[in-house]
Amino acid sequence: MNQIETEVIAILRSVLGEPAARNLTLSSPLLGSVAEIDSMAVVAILTAVEEQFGVSVDDDEVDGSTFATVASLIDFVRSKVAA
C-alpha cells in the first residue's frame, strides 16, 4: 500500500470506527453498503482529507461515484493531491 492509500484508509477507520472499518480493502463498497456512511460521515471524511492532504474539496466535485469504493475515494484523493 502506498502512503495515500494508507492515510485514506486510516481516515475511514477513524471516522467510521469499529466494526464498520475493520475489514476495509480497496474493493470494499462504501456508499450504500456501509451504514455508518451518512451525510455527516461524508463531511467528516472530506474534512479529514482536506486537513491531512492540504487540499480543498468543493461540493460540486463530489458525487456518489467518489464514495463507491475505497479505491474510488483513494483515486479522488490522488487527483486532488496531484492538482
RADASUL-V783187 format. One record per pair of residues at least 12 apart in sequence whose ideal C-beta (glycine too) atoms are under 10 Angstrom apart, sorted by the first residue. I is the first residue (numbers start at 1). J is the second residue. If there is no record, write none. Layout:
i-><I I>
j-><J J>
This chain:
i-><1 1 2 2 3 4 4 4 4 4 4 4 4 4 4 5 5 5 5 5 5 5 6 7 7 7 7 7 7 8 8 8 8 8 8 8 8 8 8 8 8 8 8 8 9 9 9 9 9 9 9 9 10 10 11 11 11 11 11 11 11 11 11 11 11 12 12 12 12 12 12 12 12 12 12 12 12 14 14 14 15 15 15 15 15 15 15 15 15 15 15 16 16 16 16 16 16 16 16 17 17 19 20 20 20 20 20 21 21 21 24 24 25 25 25 26 26 26 26 26 26 26 27 27 27 27 28 28 28 28 29 29 29 29 29 30 30 30 30 30 30 30 30 30 30 30 31 31 31 31 31 31 31 31 31 32 32 32 33 33 33 34 34 37 41 42 42 42 43 45 45 45 45 45 45 46 46 46 46 46 46 46 46 49 49 49 49 49 50 52 52 53 53 53 53 54 54 55 55 55 55 55 55 56 56 57 57 57 61 61 61 62 63>
j-><26 74 74 78 81 49 52 53 74 75 77 78 80 81 82 26 70 71 73 74 77 78 74 48 49 52 53 74 77 24 26 45 48 49 52 53 70 71 73 74 75 76 77 78 21 24 25 26 28 70 73 74 48 52 44 45 46 47 48 49 51 52 53 73 77 24 28 30 34 36 37 41 45 48 70 73 74 44 45 48 36 37 40 41 42 43 44 45 46 47 48 30 34 35 36 37 41 44 45 36 41 36 34 35 36 37 41 34 36 70 69 70 69 70 71 69 70 71 72 73 74 75 69 70 71 72 69 70 71 73 67 68 69 70 72 42 45 64 66 67 68 69 70 71 72 73 63 64 65 66 67 68 69 72 73 64 67 68 67 68 69 67 70 67 67 62 66 67 62 57 62 66 67 73 77 59 61 62 66 67 73 76 77 73 76 77 80 81 80 77 81 77 78 80 81 80 81 77 79 80 81 82 83 80 83 76 77 80 76 79 80 76 76>
